[in-house]
Amino acid sequence: MEFQRKNNNSITGRLKGPLVKIIFIIIVLIGFIYALGSINFPAPNKKIEKIIPNENFKIVK
């Protein structure tokens, strides 16, 4: 059996690995955003109201 040495110094050979990783990450992010958008979160039904006293405000002239 003879060993073959792969000499692939072309641009496509050097970019193939990182390009596949980037495409995979983009596909995962798009899937995550789509899944997050399809979840139906309930609207808050409690009214939040905070009264701020007038002592905390300063008059600026």
CHARMM internal coordinates of N, CA and C (Angstrom, degrees):
IC EDIT
DIST 1 N 1 CA 1.4380
DIST 1 CA 1 C 1.5203
ANGL 1 N 1 CA 1 C 108.31
DIST 1 C 2 N 1.2973
ANGL 1 CA 1 C 2 N 115.85
DIHE 1 N 1 CA 1 C 2 N 133.16
DIST 2 N 2 CA 1.4523
ANGL 1 C 2 N 2 CA 121.45
DIHE 1 CA 1 C 2 N 2 CA 179.70
DIST 2 CA 2 C 1.5195
ANGL 2 N 2 CA 2 C 109.49
DIHE 1 C 2 N 2 CA 2 C -104.85
DIST 2 C 3 N 1.3193
ANGL 2 CA 2 C 3 N 114.62
DIHE 2 N 2 CA 2 C 3 N 140.38
DIST 3 N 3 CA 1.4522
ANGL 2 C 3 N 3 CA 119.97
DIHE 2 CA 2 C 3 N 3 CA 176.52
DIST 3 CA 3 C 1.5129
ANGL 3 N 3 CA 3 C 109.10
DIHE 2 C 3 N 3 CA 3 C -86.89
DIST 3 C 4 N 1.3219
ANGL 3 CA 3 C 4 N 114.75
DIHE 3 N 3 CA 3 C 4 N 136.59
DIST 4 N 4 CA 1.4638
ANGL 3 C 4 N 4 CA 119.47
DIHE 3 CA 3 C 4 N 4 CA 178.60
DIST 4 CA 4 C 1.5191
ANGL 4 N 4 CA 4 C 108.37
DIHE 3 C 4 N 4 CA 4 C -107.01
DIST 4 C 5 N 1.2798
ANGL 4 CA 4 C 5 N 113.74
DIHE 4 N 4 CA 4 C 5 N 133.83
DIST 5 N 5 CA 1.4531
ANGL 4 C 5 N 5 CA 120.00
DIHE 4 CA 4 C 5 N 5 CA 178.97
DIST 5 CA 5 C 1.5257
ANGL 5 N 5 CA 5 C 108.08
DIHE 4 C 5 N 5 CA 5 C -97.10
DIST 5 C 6 N 1.3180
ANGL 5 CA 5 C 6 N 115.20
DIHE 5 N 5 CA 5 C 6 N 127.68
DIST 6 N 6 CA 1.4584
ANGL 5 C 6 N 6 CA 119.29
DIHE 5 CA 5 C 6 N 6 CA -178.70
DIST 6 CA 6 C 1.5270
ANGL 6 N 6 CA 6 C 109.08
DIHE 5 C 6 N 6 CA 6 C -96.44
DIST 6 C 7 N 1.2921
ANGL 6 CA 6 C 7 N 116.06
DIHE 6 N 6 CA 6 C 7 N 111.24
DIST 7 N 7 CA 1.4610
ANGL 6 C 7 N 7 CA 122.03
DIHE 6 CA 6 C 7 N 7 CA 176.71
DIST 7 CA 7 C 1.5244
ANGL 7 N 7 CA 7 C 108.29
DIHE 6 C 7 N 7 CA 7 C -105.82
DIST 7 C 8 N 1.2862
ANGL 7 CA 7 C 8 N 115.79
DIHE 7 N 7 CA 7 C 8 N 90.91
DIST 8 N 8 CA 1.4598
ANGL 7 C 8 N 8 CA 120.57
DIHE 7 CA 7 C 8 N 8 CA -179.78
DIST 8 CA 8 C 1.5229
ANGL 8 N 8 CA 8 C 107.53
DIHE 7 C 8 N 8 CA 8 C -116.80
DIST 8 C 9 N 1.2837
ANGL 8 CA 8 C 9 N 116.24
DIHE 8 N 8 CA 8 C 9 N 86.76
DIST 9 N 9 CA 1.4544
ANGL 8 C 9 N 9 CA 121.50
DIHE 8 CA 8 C 9 N 9 CA -177.80
DIST 9 CA 9 C 1.5200
ANGL 9 N 9 CA 9 C 112.54
DIHE 8 C 9 N 9 CA 9 C -100.96
DIST 9 C 10 N 1.3038
ANGL 9 CA 9 C 10 N 117.71
DIHE 9 N 9 CA 9 C 10 N 13.30
DIST 10 N 10 CA 1.4616
ANGL 9 C 10 N 10 CA 119.89
DIHE 9 CA 9 C 10 N 10 CA -179.33
DIST 10 CA 10 C 1.5244
ANGL 10 N 10 CA 10 C 110.17
DIHE 9 C 10 N 10 CA 10 C -76.20
DIST 10 C 11 N 1.3021
ANGL 10 CA 10 C 11 N 116.12
DIHE 10 N 10 CA 10 C 11 N 168.08
DIST 11 N 11 CA 1.4682
ANGL 10 C 11 N 11 CA 121.60
DIHE 10 CA 10 C 11 N 11 CA -178.79
DIST 11 CA 11 C 1.5184
ANGL 11 N 11 CA 11 C 110.54
DIHE 10 C 11 N 11 CA 11 C -64.43
DIST 11 C 12 N 1.3179
ANGL 11 CA 11 C 12 N 117.29
DIHE 11 N 11 CA 11 C 12 N -42.04
DIST 12 N 12 CA 1.4642
ANGL 11 C 12 N 12 CA 119.51
DIHE 11 CA 11 C 12 N 12 CA -179.29
DIST 12 CA 12 C 1.5211
ANGL 12 N 12 CA 12 C 111.06
DIHE 11 C 12 N 12 CA 12 C -67.04
DIST 12 C 13 N 1.3043
ANGL 12 CA 12 C 13 N 117.72
DIHE 12 N 12 CA 12 C 13 N -32.18
DIST 13 N 13 CA 1.4530
ANGL 12 C 13 N 13 CA 120.76
DIHE 12 CA 12 C 13 N 13 CA 178.34
DIST 13 CA 13 C 1.5086
ANGL 13 N 13 CA 13 C 112.37
DIHE 12 C 13 N 13 CA 13 C -68.43
DIST 13 C 14 N 1.3353
ANGL 13 CA 13 C 14 N 116.59
DIHE 13 N 13 CA 13 C 14 N -37.07
DIST 14 N 14 CA 1.4644
ANGL 13 C 14 N 14 CA 120.49
DIHE 13 CA 13 C 14 N 14 CA -179.78
DIST 14 CA 14 C 1.5240
ANGL 14 N 14 CA 14 C 112.02
DIHE 13 C 14 N 14 CA 14 C -78.04
DIST 14 C 15 N 1.3127
ANGL 14 CA 14 C 15 N 118.15
DIHE 14 N 14 CA 14 C 15 N -27.43
DIST 15 N 15 CA 1.4665
ANGL 14 C 15 N 15 CA 120.99
DIHE 14 CA 14 C 15 N 15 CA -176.43
DIST 15 CA 15 C 1.5198
ANGL 15 N 15 CA 15 C 113.46
DIHE 14 C 15 N 15 CA 15 C -94.93
DIST 15 C 16 N 1.3140
ANGL 15 CA 15 C 16 N 118.15
DIHE 15 N 15 CA 15 C 16 N -7.05
DIST 16 N 16 CA 1.4586
ANGL 15 C 16 N 16 CA 120.65
DIHE 15 CA 15 C 16 N 16 CA -174.48
DIST 16 CA 16 C 1.5300
ANGL 16 N 16 CA 16 C 111.69
DIHE 15 C 16 N 16 CA 16 C -62.66
DIST 16 C 17 N 1.3163
ANGL 16 CA 16 C 17 N 118.86
DIHE 16 N 16 CA 16 C 17 N -46.56
DIST 17 N 17 CA 1.4667
ANGL 16 C 17 N 17 CA 122.13
DIHE 16 CA 16 C 17 N 17 CA -178.77
DIST 17 CA 17 C 1.5160
ANGL 17 N 17 CA 17 C 113.00
DIHE 16 C 17 N 17 CA 17 C -64.39
DIST 17 C 18 N 1.3431
ANGL 17 CA 17 C 18 N 118.07
DIHE 17 N 17 CA 17 C 18 N -55.70
DIST 18 N 18 CA 1.4648
ANGL 17 C 18 N 18 CA 119.00
DIHE 17 CA 17 C 18 N 18 CA 179.53
DIST 18 CA 18 C 1.5248
ANGL 18 N 18 CA 18 C 113.19
DIHE 17 C 18 N 18 CA 18 C -62.86
DIST 18 C 19 N 1.3354
ANGL 18 CA 18 C 19 N 117.16
DIHE 18 N 18 CA 18 C 19 N -33.34
DIST 19 N 19 CA 1.4606
ANGL 18 C 19 N 19 CA 120.23
DIHE 18 CA 18 C 19 N 19 CA -179.82
DIST 19 CA 19 C 1.5248
ANGL 19 N 19 CA 19 C 110.78
DIHE 18 C 19 N 19 CA 19 C -66.35
DIST 19 C 20 N 1.3150
ANGL 19 CA 19 C 20 N 117.02
DIHE 19 N 19 CA 19 C 20 N -39.71
DIST 20 N 20 CA 1.4671
ANGL 19 C 20 N 20 CA 120.71
DIHE 19 CA 19 C 20 N 20 CA 177.85
DIST 20 CA 20 C 1.5243
ANGL 20 N 20 CA 20 C 109.91
DIHE 19 C 20 N 20 CA 20 C -65.40
DIST 20 C 21 N 1.3171
ANGL 20 CA 20 C 21 N 117.98
DIHE 20 N 20 CA 20 C 21 N -40.11
DIST 21 N 21 CA 1.4659
ANGL 20 C 21 N 21 CA 121.43
DIHE 20 CA 20 C 21 N 21 CA 179.06
DIST 21 CA 21 C 1.5280
ANGL 21 N 21 CA 21 C 111.23
DIHE 20 C 21 N 21 CA 21 C -64.80
DIST 21 C 22 N 1.3218
ANGL 21 CA 21 C 22 N 116.50
DIHE 21 N 21 CA 21 C 22 N -43.10
DIST 22 N 22 CA 1.4658
ANGL 21 C 22 N 22 CA 120.30
DIHE 21 CA 21 C 22 N 22 CA 179.84
DIST 22 CA 22 C 1.5235
ANGL 22 N 22 CA 22 C 110.74
DIHE 21 C 22 N 22 CA 22 C -64.79
DIST 22 C 23 N 1.3207
ANGL 22 CA 22 C 23 N 117.44
DIHE 22 N 22 CA 22 C 23 N -43.41
DIST 23 N 23 CA 1.4645
ANGL 22 C 23 N 23 CA 120.83
DIHE 22 CA 22 C 23 N 23 CA 178.38
DIST 23 CA 23 C 1.5257
ANGL 23 N 23 CA 23 C 110.46
DIHE 22 C 23 N 23 CA 23 C -63.04
DIST 23 C 24 N 1.3239
ANGL 23 CA 23 C 24 N 117.35
DIHE 23 N 23 CA 23 C 24 N -40.44
DIST 24 N 24 CA 1.4679
ANGL 23 C 24 N 24 CA 120.81
DIHE 23 CA 23 C 24 N 24 CA 178.66
DIST 24 CA 24 C 1.5228
ANGL 24 N 24 CA 24 C 110.59
DIHE 23 C 24 N 24 CA 24 C -63.67
DIST 24 C 25 N 1.3294
ANGL 24 CA 24 C 25 N 117.71
DIHE 24 N 24 CA 24 C 25 N -43.09
DIST 25 N 25 CA 1.4721
ANGL 24 C 25 N 25 CA 121.14
DIHE 24 CA 24 C 25 N 25 CA 179.28
DIST 25 CA 25 C 1.5302
ANGL 25 N 25 CA 25 C 110.31
DIHE 24 C 25 N 25 CA 25 C -64.11
DIST 25 C 26 N 1.3243
ANGL 25 CA 25 C 26 N 117.98
DIHE 25 N 25 CA 25 C 26 N -40.55
DIST 26 N 26 CA 1.4666
ANGL 25 C 26 N 26 CA 121.17
DIHE 25 CA 25 C 26 N 26 CA 179.11
DIST 26 CA 26 C 1.5231
ANGL 26 N 26 CA 26 C 110.48
DIHE 25 C 26 N 26 CA 26 C -64.45
DIST 26 C 27 N 1.3290
ANGL 26 CA 26 C 27 N 117.50
DIHE 26 N 26 CA 26 C 27 N -41.65
DIST 27 N 27 CA 1.4686
ANGL 26 C 27 N 27 CA 120.90
DIHE 26 CA 26 C 27 N 27 CA 179.04
DIST 27 CA 27 C 1.5259
ANGL 27 N 27 CA 27 C 110.51
DIHE 26 C 27 N 27 CA 27 C -64.22
DIST 27 C 28 N 1.3319
ANGL 27 CA 27 C 28 N 117.50
DIHE 27 N 27 CA 27 C 28 N -40.93
DIST 28 N 28 CA 1.4609
ANGL 27 C 28 N 28 CA 120.70
DIHE 27 CA 27 C 28 N 28 CA 178.79
DIST 28 CA 28 C 1.5217
ANGL 28 N 28 CA 28 C 110.51
DIHE 27 C 28 N 28 CA 28 C -65.26
DIST 28 C 29 N 1.3400
ANGL 28 CA 28 C 29 N 118.14
DIHE 28 N 28 CA 28 C 29 N -42.15
DIST 29 N 29 CA 1.4649
ANGL 28 C 29 N 29 CA 120.72
DIHE 28 CA 28 C 29 N 29 CA 179.07
DIST 29 CA 29 C 1.5237
ANGL 29 N 29 CA 29 C 111.93
DIHE 28 C 29 N 29 CA 29 C -64.70
DIST 29 C 30 N 1.3193
ANGL 29 CA 29 C 30 N 117.24
DIHE 29 N 29 CA 29 C 30 N -42.17
DIST 30 N 30 CA 1.4691
ANGL 29 C 30 N 30 CA 120.26
DIHE 29 CA 29 C 30 N 30 CA 178.21
DIST 30 CA 30 C 1.5272
ANGL 30 N 30 CA 30 C 110.19
DIHE 29 C 30 N 30 CA 30 C -63.51
DIST 30 C 31 N 1.3186
ANGL 30 CA 30 C 31 N 117.68
DIHE 30 N 30 CA 30 C 31 N -40.92
DIST 31 N 31 CA 1.4611
ANGL 30 C 31 N 31 CA 121.14
DIHE 30 CA 30 C 31 N 31 CA 177.37
DIST 31 CA 31 C 1.5196
ANGL 31 N 31 CA 31 C 111.67
DIHE 30 C 31 N 31 CA 31 C -64.08
DIST 31 C 32 N 1.3353
ANGL 31 CA 31 C 32 N 117.15
DIHE 31 N 31 CA 31 C 32 N -39.98
DIST 32 N 32 CA 1.4652
ANGL 31 C 32 N 32 CA 120.97
DIHE 31 CA 31 C 32 N 32 CA 178.82
DIST 32 CA 32 C 1.5243
ANGL 32 N 32 CA 32 C 110.76
DIHE 31 C 32 N 32 CA 32 C -65.72
DIST 32 C 33 N 1.3267
ANGL 32 CA 32 C 33 N 117.49
DIHE 32 N 32 CA 32 C 33 N -42.86
DIST 33 N 33 CA 1.4690
ANGL 32 C 33 N 33 CA 120.91
DIHE 32 CA 32 C 33 N 33 CA 179.19
DIST 33 CA 33 C 1.5267
ANGL 33 N 33 CA 33 C 110.30
DIHE 32 C 33 N 33 CA 33 C -65.38
DIST 33 C 34 N 1.3259
ANGL 33 CA 33 C 34 N 117.31
DIHE 33 N 33 CA 33 C 34 N -40.96
DIST 34 N 34 CA 1.4660
ANGL 33 C 34 N 34 CA 120.60
DIHE 33 CA 33 C 34 N 34 CA 178.25
DIST 34 CA 34 C 1.5289
ANGL 34 N 34 CA 34 C 110.82
DIHE 33 C 34 N 34 CA 34 C -64.06
DIST 34 C 35 N 1.3355
ANGL 34 CA 34 C 35 N 117.47
DIHE 34 N 34 CA 34 C 35 N -42.98
DIST 35 N 35 CA 1.4651
ANGL 34 C 35 N 35 CA 120.64
DIHE 34 CA 34 C 35 N 35 CA 179.70
DIST 35 CA 35 C 1.5251
ANGL 35 N 35 CA 35 C 110.86
DIHE 34 C 35 N 35 CA 35 C -65.69
DIST 35 C 36 N 1.3244
ANGL 35 CA 35 C 36 N 116.94
DIHE 35 N 35 CA 35 C 36 N -39.27
DIST 36 N 36 CA 1.4608
ANGL 35 C 36 N 36 CA 120.68
DIHE 35 CA 35 C 36 N 36 CA 179.46
DIST 36 CA 36 C 1.5258
ANGL 36 N 36 CA 36 C 110.74
DIHE 35 C 36 N 36 CA 36 C -67.41
DIST 36 C 37 N 1.3237
ANGL 36 CA 36 C 37 N 117.24
DIHE 36 N 36 CA 36 C 37 N -34.73
DIST 37 N 37 CA 1.4601
ANGL 36 C 37 N 37 CA 120.77
DIHE 36 CA 36 C 37 N 37 CA 179.34
DIST 37 CA 37 C 1.5142
ANGL 37 N 37 CA 37 C 112.89
DIHE 36 C 37 N 37 CA 37 C -74.60
DIST 37 C 38 N 1.3175
ANGL 37 CA 37 C 38 N 117.34
DIHE 37 N 37 CA 37 C 38 N -24.06
DIST 38 N 38 CA 1.4582
ANGL 37 C 38 N 38 CA 119.70
DIHE 37 CA 37 C 38 N 38 CA -178.61
DIST 38 CA 38 C 1.5266
ANGL 38 N 38 CA 38 C 112.79
DIHE 37 C 38 N 38 CA 38 C -84.94
DIST 38 C 39 N 1.3356
ANGL 38 CA 38 C 39 N 117.83
DIHE 38 N 38 CA 38 C 39 N -11.87
DIST 39 N 39 CA 1.4628
ANGL 38 C 39 N 39 CA 120.57
DIHE 38 CA 38 C 39 N 39 CA 177.29
DIST 39 CA 39 C 1.5214
ANGL 39 N 39 CA 39 C 108.16
DIHE 38 C 39 N 39 CA 39 C -75.06
DIST 39 C 40 N 1.3098
ANGL 39 CA 39 C 40 N 115.86
DIHE 39 N 39 CA 39 C 40 N 133.21
DIST 40 N 40 CA 1.4569
ANGL 39 C 40 N 40 CA 120.75
DIHE 39 CA 39 C 40 N 40 CA -177.94
DIST 40 CA 40 C 1.5296
ANGL 40 N 40 CA 40 C 108.33
DIHE 39 C 40 N 40 CA 40 C -98.38
DIST 40 C 41 N 1.3280
ANGL 40 CA 40 C 41 N 116.44
DIHE 40 N 40 CA 40 C 41 N 94.88
DIST 41 N 41 CA 1.4530
ANGL 40 C 41 N 41 CA 121.25
DIHE 40 CA 40 C 41 N 41 CA 179.55
DIST 41 CA 41 C 1.5301
ANGL 41 N 41 CA 41 C 109.50
DIHE 40 C 41 N 41 CA 41 C -77.45
DIST 41 C 42 N 1.3371
ANGL 41 CA 41 C 42 N 117.79
DIHE 41 N 41 CA 41 C 42 N 139.06
DIST 42 N 42 CA 1.4699
ANGL 41 C 42 N 42 CA 119.32
DIHE 41 CA 41 C 42 N 42 CA 178.87
DIST 42 CA 42 C 1.5230
ANGL 42 N 42 CA 42 C 110.74
DIHE 41 C 42 N 42 CA 42 C -74.12
DIST 42 C 43 N 1.3151
ANGL 42 CA 42 C 43 N 114.96
DIHE 42 N 42 CA 42 C 43 N 147.19
DIST 43 N 43 CA 1.4574
ANGL 42 C 43 N 43 CA 120.34
DIHE 42 CA 42 C 43 N 43 CA 177.56
DIST 43 CA 43 C 1.5235
ANGL 43 N 43 CA 43 C 109.00
DIHE 42 C 43 N 43 CA 43 C -76.52
DIST 43 C 44 N 1.3201
ANGL 43 CA 43 C 44 N 117.84
DIHE 43 N 43 CA 43 C 44 N 145.31
DIST 44 N 44 CA 1.4633
ANGL 43 C 44 N 44 CA 119.16
DIHE 43 CA 43 C 44 N 44 CA 178.13
DIST 44 CA 44 C 1.5252
ANGL 44 N 44 CA 44 C 110.60
DIHE 43 C 44 N 44 CA 44 C -67.29
DIST 44 C 45 N 1.3107
ANGL 44 CA 44 C 45 N 116.47
DIHE 44 N 44 CA 44 C 45 N 136.09
DIST 45 N 45 CA 1.4579
ANGL 44 C 45 N 45 CA 120.06
DIHE 44 CA 44 C 45 N 45 CA -178.43
DIST 45 CA 45 C 1.5205
ANGL 45 N 45 CA 45 C 112.44
DIHE 44 C 45 N 45 CA 45 C -109.19
DIST 45 C 46 N 1.3130
ANGL 45 CA 45 C 46 N 117.92
DIHE 45 N 45 CA 45 C 46 N -2.33
DIST 46 N 46 CA 1.4565
ANGL 45 C 46 N 46 CA 121.00
DIHE 45 CA 45 C 46 N 46 CA 178.97
DIST 46 CA 46 C 1.5236
ANGL 46 N 46 CA 46 C 108.61
DIHE 45 C 46 N 46 CA 46 C -98.68
DIST 46 C 47 N 1.3262
ANGL 46 CA 46 C 47 N 116.05
DIHE 46 N 46 CA 46 C 47 N 129.24
DIST 47 N 47 CA 1.4521
ANGL 46 C 47 N 47 CA 120.20
DIHE 46 CA 46 C 47 N 47 CA 179.94
DIST 47 CA 47 C 1.5279
ANGL 47 N 47 CA 47 C 108.31
DIHE 46 C 47 N 47 CA 47 C -82.75
DIST 47 C 48 N 1.3209
ANGL 47 CA 47 C 48 N 115.52
DIHE 47 N 47 CA 47 C 48 N 126.47
DIST 48 N 48 CA 1.4589
ANGL 47 C 48 N 48 CA 121.34
DIHE 47 CA 47 C 48 N 48 CA -179.09
DIST 48 CA 48 C 1.5171
ANGL 48 N 48 CA 48 C 107.79
DIHE 47 C 48 N 48 CA 48 C -102.20
DIST 48 C 49 N 1.3139
ANGL 48 CA 48 C 49 N 114.92
DIHE 48 N 48 CA 48 C 49 N 122.08
DIST 49 N 49 CA 1.4525
ANGL 48 C 49 N 49 CA 119.49
DIHE 48 CA 48 C 49 N 49 CA -179.08
DIST 49 CA 49 C 1.5172
ANGL 49 N 49 CA 49 C 108.43
DIHE 48 C 49 N 49 CA 49 C -139.95
DIST 49 C 50 N 1.3254
ANGL 49 CA 49 C 50 N 116.33
DIHE 49 N 49 CA 49 C 50 N 128.42
DIST 50 N 50 CA 1.4505
ANGL 49 C 50 N 50 CA 120.91
DIHE 49 CA 49 C 50 N 50 CA 179.62
DIST 50 CA 50 C 1.5167
ANGL 50 N 50 CA 50 C 107.96
DIHE 49 C 50 N 50 CA 50 C -124.08
DIST 50 C 51 N 1.3071
ANGL 50 CA 50 C 51 N 115.80
DIHE 50 N 50 CA 50 C 51 N 128.84
DIST 51 N 51 CA 1.4609
ANGL 50 C 51 N 51 CA 121.20
DIHE 50 CA 50 C 51 N 51 CA -179.89
DIST 51 CA 51 C 1.5226
ANGL 51 N 51 CA 51 C 108.26
DIHE 50 C 51 N 51 CA 51 C -93.74
DIST 51 C 52 N 1.3192
ANGL 51 CA 51 C 52 N 115.35
DIHE 51 N 51 CA 51 C 52 N 123.95
DIST 52 N 52 CA 1.4615
ANGL 51 C 52 N 52 CA 121.25
DIHE 51 CA 51 C 52 N 52 CA -179.89
DIST 52 CA 52 C 1.5219
ANGL 52 N 52 CA 52 C 107.13
DIHE 51 C 52 N 52 CA 52 C -103.12
DIST 52 C 53 N 1.3355
ANGL 52 CA 52 C 53 N 117.23
DIHE 52 N 52 CA 52 C 53 N 123.42
DIST 53 N 53 CA 1.4766
ANGL 52 C 53 N 53 CA 118.47
DIHE 52 CA 52 C 53 N 53 CA 179.94
DIST 53 CA 53 C 1.5229
ANGL 53 N 53 CA 53 C 111.33
DIHE 52 C 53 N 53 CA 53 C -69.63
DIST 53 C 54 N 1.3233
ANGL 53 CA 53 C 54 N 114.84
DIHE 53 N 53 CA 53 C 54 N 155.31
DIST 54 N 54 CA 1.4708
ANGL 53 C 54 N 54 CA 121.30
DIHE 53 CA 53 C 54 N 54 CA -178.07
DIST 54 CA 54 C 1.5271
ANGL 54 N 54 CA 54 C 111.87
DIHE 53 C 54 N 54 CA 54 C -68.90
DIST 54 C 55 N 1.3130
ANGL 54 CA 54 C 55 N 119.60
DIHE 54 N 54 CA 54 C 55 N -14.80
DIST 55 N 55 CA 1.4501
ANGL 54 C 55 N 55 CA 122.31
DIHE 54 CA 54 C 55 N 55 CA -178.22
DIST 55 CA 55 C 1.5330
ANGL 55 N 55 CA 55 C 111.56
DIHE 54 C 55 N 55 CA 55 C -66.32
DIST 55 C 56 N 1.3050
ANGL 55 CA 55 C 56 N 117.11
DIHE 55 N 55 CA 55 C 56 N -24.83
DIST 56 N 56 CA 1.4672
ANGL 55 C 56 N 56 CA 120.80
DIHE 55 CA 55 C 56 N 56 CA -176.75
DIST 56 CA 56 C 1.5164
ANGL 56 N 56 CA 56 C 112.67
DIHE 55 C 56 N 56 CA 56 C -81.82
DIST 56 C 57 N 1.3187
ANGL 56 CA 56 C 57 N 118.25
DIHE 56 N 56 CA 56 C 57 N -12.63
DIST 57 N 57 CA 1.4527
ANGL 56 C 57 N 57 CA 120.66
DIHE 56 CA 56 C 57 N 57 CA -177.83
DIST 57 CA 57 C 1.5343
ANGL 57 N 57 CA 57 C 110.02
DIHE 56 C 57 N 57 CA 57 C -92.22
DIST 57 C 58 N 1.3239
ANGL 57 CA 57 C 58 N 115.82
DIHE 57 N 57 CA 57 C 58 N 140.03
DIST 58 N 58 CA 1.4608
ANGL 57 C 58 N 58 CA 120.82
DIHE 57 CA 57 C 58 N 58 CA 176.42
DIST 58 CA 58 C 1.5345
ANGL 58 N 58 CA 58 C 107.43
DIHE 57 C 58 N 58 CA 58 C -111.60
DIST 58 C 59 N 1.3144
ANGL 58 CA 58 C 59 N 114.89
DIHE 58 N 58 CA 58 C 59 N 144.96
DIST 59 N 59 CA 1.4483
ANGL 58 C 59 N 59 CA 120.02
DIHE 58 CA 58 C 59 N 59 CA 178.63
DIST 59 CA 59 C 1.5220
ANGL 59 N 59 CA 59 C 108.34
DIHE 58 C 59 N 59 CA 59 C -90.55
DIST 59 C 60 N 1.3327
ANGL 59 CA 59 C 60 N 115.93
DIHE 59 N 59 CA 59 C 60 N 122.93
DIST 60 N 60 CA 1.4502
ANGL 59 C 60 N 60 CA 121.81
DIHE 59 CA 59 C 60 N 60 CA -179.70
DIST 60 CA 60 C 1.5191
ANGL 60 N 60 CA 60 C 108.01
DIHE 59 C 60 N 60 CA 60 C -108.85
DIST 60 C 61 N 1.3411
ANGL 60 CA 60 C 61 N 116.45
DIHE 60 N 60 CA 60 C 61 N 122.70
DIST 61 N 61 CA 1.4713
ANGL 60 C 61 N 61 CA 120.24
DIHE 60 CA 60 C 61 N 61 CA 179.95
DIST 61 CA 61 C 1.4905
ANGL 61 N 61 CA 61 C 110.63
DIHE 60 C 61 N 61 CA 61 C -113.87
END
COOR INIT
IC SEED 1 N 1 CA 1 C
IC BUILD
